[in-house]
Amino acid sequence: MRSDEALDLLSFRRSTLAKDLGEPGPSEAELNTLLRLSSRVPDHGKLGPWRFIVFEGQSRYRFGLELARIFRTLEPAADEQRILFERNRLMRAPTVVCTTSRVEMNHKVPVWEQQLSAGAVCQTMLISAQAMGYAAQWLTEWYSYNSDVDRVLALDDDERVAGFIYLGTAMNEARERNRANWEERVLRF
């Protein structure tokens, strides 16, 4: 089934910076659709090696309080403006979805394949959000790699952050960026 609309969407897919996202974000029904579609990725062994942590409303601010507290311990010399930025980090978008990679060790499906599946979830979420008329950005900033943040998120030992997907309505047009030349990366065997 050919879909020229899908091809057009893919050819113009761009991330919108989190700072350029605003209301409205996806409704509950739209978010459920977005999460369902994002789960339809290659998943060797049907393990579902990911999960979603959704931040909306005040949960974004409550998580930000934890980020600010942790950041203050990491950077005691940070000024109050930077601490305020960390506290309001998730407030940049109406909805933020943390996607985790949850690998099953000692399984016939290699860890790398399980991790790639979680990455495919994040990319599919970006595409699905754009198809729904929303803008999005996939971020992995310092808090994606911090064990104290992992504890706040109640991540298991076999789980880590694959990315935070910021979702909302574009307040400014997404800028095109320089992209790798795909033609230079093709080898024919």
Secondary structure, 3 states (H helix, E strand, C coil): CCCHHHHHHHHCCCCCCHHHEECCCCCHHHHHHHHHHHCCCCCCCCCCCEEEEEEECHHHHHHHHHHHHHHHHHCCCCCHHHHHHHHCHHHHCCEEEEEEEECCCCCCCCHHHHHHHHHHHHHHHHHHHHHCCCEEEEECCHHHHCHHHHHHCCCCCCEEEEEEEEEEEECCCCCCCCCCCHHHHCCCC
